[in-house]
Amino acid sequence: MLLEGLYIPLTTPFHTDGRLNLPKLAANVARYTKTAAAGMIVLGATGEPTLLSDEETHDVLHVVAQTAEAENVLIVGVSRDSVRATLALAELAAEMLYDSILVGVPTILAGKDDSRELLLYFQAVADRTPLPVVLLSDAARRIPIDAIVELAAHPHILGMMVNAGSPAEIEAILRRTSDIRREVVVTPVFSAVTARMKAAASPLSATFLSANSLTVNLASSIVSPPSPPALRSRTKSVGFQILTGNTQAILDGLRAGASGAAPAMAACAPQACYEVLAAWKDNDQPLAEEKQDRLRVASRLCEAGIGNLKYACELNGYFGGRPRLPQLPPTGEQRAALEQWMTLLRN
């Protein structure tokens, strides 16, 4: 799977009484499909995954998979404390034609100095999961660089998302994994080929009976199955792929070698985040710096809490709603500051 471009970490909408709001989730996803984002991350940290029941988790995955366009890469957070539970969620995602799983450090291993259990967890998941793995390293549960380098050699681990860490660390990871090369399937214009694109092109997806077959005799109703649209593809050689999740340092991460970005603020300002990538890709460094500067102060406000991020989504026309208790919405002072800064980041 190719990891390039902008990925939007989804939020999870709730009703005012705390119930899951699936219609608003579908509306958000439908609008995100009209942006320049390459894909979406479902049940990452901004999706409040630990606050959802198993049934709610299933419903969220189903709605996103049914609403997103086939060309949207779908990555799902599946981290659980046990290997067994993590694999069970990965298998569910595979059945729904997700493209990859995002796996971070289990809470029971956070802060431990012994890396043996950490390596065992990731390796056991990668050995048995039906989907390729994207590692997740964030401020609260960082994966040591030595462990990342060892895990990068696993054929089922295609890259990682770095939510914390300096550009120097990204450079160090890429330097120490520079001998890893893999062939990934891409479209003729070098965008990712998703599981749902493959399914749509499968002969099994063809319709076998004509629309009027129920009103004519059986002999005339039998038709040859129409051929599904051909999926034109090619391969591309890639190394260990890294997505930078730090909104304030998207540009620094790209310069250090990241192949794409998945900043939390993309949920409320996808266009503003994409403009940093677009300017960098066009090698317009002054414009890239300008676009990055616009995000820095706003991101500190928007990412101060999930309630702030959801309110910022509301200001840009997405449904945010309140976070699920015990997390709180922004204060009046925070709301006023968000309103001021988000006027500069309208989509």
N, C-alpha and C positions, 0 to 999 in steps of 0.2 A: 504494500500500500504506500502510495506517495503522500508525504506530509509536507505540503507547500502551501503558502498563502495564509489567509486569515481564517481562524476557527473561532466561532462564537460560543463561549461557555454559557449555556442556558440557565436562566433562573426558573424556579418552579412556582407558578402562581397558586395562591390560595384564596378562598372566599374569606369574608370578614370574620366568619365563625371558625376559621381554621381548616375547613374542608378543602380538598384538592379541587382546583378549578381547571378542569381539562379543556373546556372550550377556549378559555383565554390562552392556555398553553398552545393549542393548535393555531390560534390567531397569531401569536408571536412567531411561531415557527414559519407559518405561511408568509409573514412579512420578511423574516430573515432570508427566506429563499430568494427574495427579490434584490438582495444586496450582492456585493461582489465577494462575499465570503466563500471559501472553498468548502466549508463544512461546519458542523456544530458538535459541541461536546455536551453530552447529556449526563446529568447527575455527577458533574464535577463539584468542586467545593461550593460554587455559587448556586447549585441546585438543591442545597440543603438535604443531601442524600441520607444522612443519618437520622433525619427526622421523619422519614417516610416508612410506612409499613411495607411488607412484602407485596401486598396487593396493590398499594399505591405505586410502588416501584414498577410493577408490571404494567400498570395503566399508563404511566408516564412514557415508558419505552414504546408501548404500542402506539400511542397518539403521535409521538414524534416520528416514528418509522412510517406511519400512514400518511403524515402530512408533508414531510420533507420531499423535495424533488429527488429523483433518482440520481442526479449528478452531485448531490450534496453528500460529502463524506460524513458518516456518523460514527462518532467515538463515544463510548459509554463508560462511565466510572463504575467499576465493579468491586472496589476494595472492600474486603470484609476481614475480620480477624482470623478466620480459618481458611485454609486452602480449599476445603470442601465447599464452603458457602460462596467463596469467590468464583470457583468453577461453575457452580450451579447458576449464578447470575450470568456468567459468560456464555453458557450454553443457551440460556433464554435469549440473550442478545443475538447469538448466531441464528437462532430460529427466526428471529425478526429481521434478519438480513442487515445487521449492523456490520461495520467494517473493521473495527478494532476495539480493544478494551484498554482503559486507562487504569493502571494499577499502582497504588502508592503503598507506603509503609503501613502495615497494620498497627492499630493503636497499641496493642499489647507489646509491640516491639519498639515503639517510639522511645528514643533516648537510651537504648541499650548499646553498650560498647561492643559486645560480641556480635560479629557480623555473620556468624555461621547460620543462625536462625533466619536472618534477613535474606541471605542468599538462597537458603533452602526454600523459603516462601516463594520468592520470585521464580526460581528455577522450576519448582513443582507446578506452579500455575502455568508457566510457559510450556512445559512439557506436555500438558494435558488439555490446554484450552483449544477450542476450535477456531479462535480468532487471534490474529497477531496482537502483540502486547506493546503498549506505549507506557513506559515507566513514568511515574509522577514523583517529583522531588519538590517539596515546598518548605517554607520557613520552619514550620512546626515539626515536620517529619522529613528531614533531608536524607537522601541516599548518599553515602560516602563515594567519592570519586573512584576509589579503588574498586568498590563493589559495582559501580556503573560500568567500568571498563570490562570487568569480568562478565557481567550479564550481557553486555553488548555483543559478545561473541555467540550468544544463543541464537539459532536460526529463526526462532519465533518472536524475538524481541527486535522490533524494527526501529525504535527510537525512544525519545523521552520528552516530557514536558517539564520545563524548569520554571517554577514560580518564584524561586529565590536563588540568589547566587550571582556572582559578578560575571561580566563578560570574559574575564580571565579564566574563570572556571569552565565556561562553555568552550573556550579555545583549548583548554587543557584536555577536556573530554574528547573533543574532535581530533586533537593531535594524537592522543593515545589510542584512538579507535580508527585511525586513518587507513589501516590495512583492511578494514571491513568493507566489502562491496557486495551489493545485492542487486538483482534485476527485478524491477517492479513493472507491472502492466500499466500503461498510460494510454490516453487517447492520442489521435494524430496531432493534437495541439499541446500535448504533454500535460494534460490535467489528469487527475486520478480517475481510475476506473473503479466504480463502487460495486458492492455485492448486488444492489438492486438493479444496476445497469446490466450486469451479467444475467440476472434472473429474467429481465425483460427480453433479452436476446435469446433466451433458451427456447428450443422447439416445444418444450412442455408448456410454455406460456401461450401457445397458439390456440385459437378458437376453432372448434371442429364442426360446428353447425352454423348455417346461415341464419340471419335474423328472422326470415320468414319460414323457417323449416317446420314450425309448429302448425302452419296453415296449409301445407301441401302434402302430397303423399310421400311416404317414406323413401321410395325409389328416387324421387327428385330432390329430396332434402339432404342426401348424403353428398358432402362436398369434400374436396381435398383441404387439409389444414393450411391456412395461409402461412407463408413463411414469416417468422418474426424479423424485425429489422436487424440487419447485420451489425454487429458490434465491431467497428474498426478499431484496432489497437496496435500498439507497438510496445517495445520495452525500453526502459531507461535504467541506467546504472546509477545507484545511489549509495551513499555511505550510511553511517549511523545518523539518523535524522533527529534534529532538535527543534522543538517549538518553545519560544520564549513566552512566558506568561506574565512578565513584569510590564505593566502598562507604562510606567515611567521610564522604561529602558528598552522599548521595542527596538529602536534604532541601534542601540548599543549591542543588543543581542544579535540582530541581523548582521552587523559588522563583524561580530565575533564568529559568525558562521552558521547561525540558526537558519533553518530552511523556511520557517514560518513563525506565526505568532498566534497566541491564544490568550489575550489579555482579558481580565474580568470585565473591563470597561467596554469591551465589544458588545456586551449585552445591551447597553444603553446608547452607545455611539459607534456602531459598526463602521459607518462611512469615515468618521474621523480617524479611527484606528487603521482602516484600510489605506487611507491616503499616505500614511507613513510608509507602509510597504510599497505602495505604488511609486512614490517619489524615490525611495531607495533603489527599487528595481530599475527605474529610469536613470539612475546614477545622477539625480539632481540633489546633491547633498544639502545645499542651502534650503531648498524647499522641504526636504525630509526633516531637517532640524527645526524649521518653523512649525511643521505639523506636529512634531514630537513635543515641542514646547507648549503647544496649546493643550496637550493632554496632561501635563505634569501636575499642575495645581488641581485641576478638576478631578484627576484620578485619586489624589489624596483624600478628597472629600467623598467621592463616590464609593471608594473601596474601604472606607472607615468602618463599614458594617454592611451586612446583607440588606438591612433596611434602607440604608442610604442608596445602595445600588438599585434597589427596586424602585425607590422614589425617582431616581434619575431616569430609569426606564419610562416611568409615567410621563416625565417631562418631554420625552422624545417620541411619544405616541405608542409605546409598547405598554402592555399591561404588566405592572409591577406588583401592586398590592402590598399587603403587610407580610413580614416574615412570620414564620411559625414560632410561637412561644417556645422557649423563653427569650428568643431574640426580639429586639424592640425596633420600632420604626424610628426615623430620625427625629430629633428635637426640632422645635420651631426655628431656632437659630441655624441649625444644620440645613433645614429645608430652604431657608432664605438664601444661604450661601450656595446651595446646589442650584437653585433657580437662577442665580446670577451667572454662575459659570457655565451652566448647560445652555444658556442662550447663545454661547459661542460655538456650540457643538451640535447644532440642529442637523438632523438627517433629512 
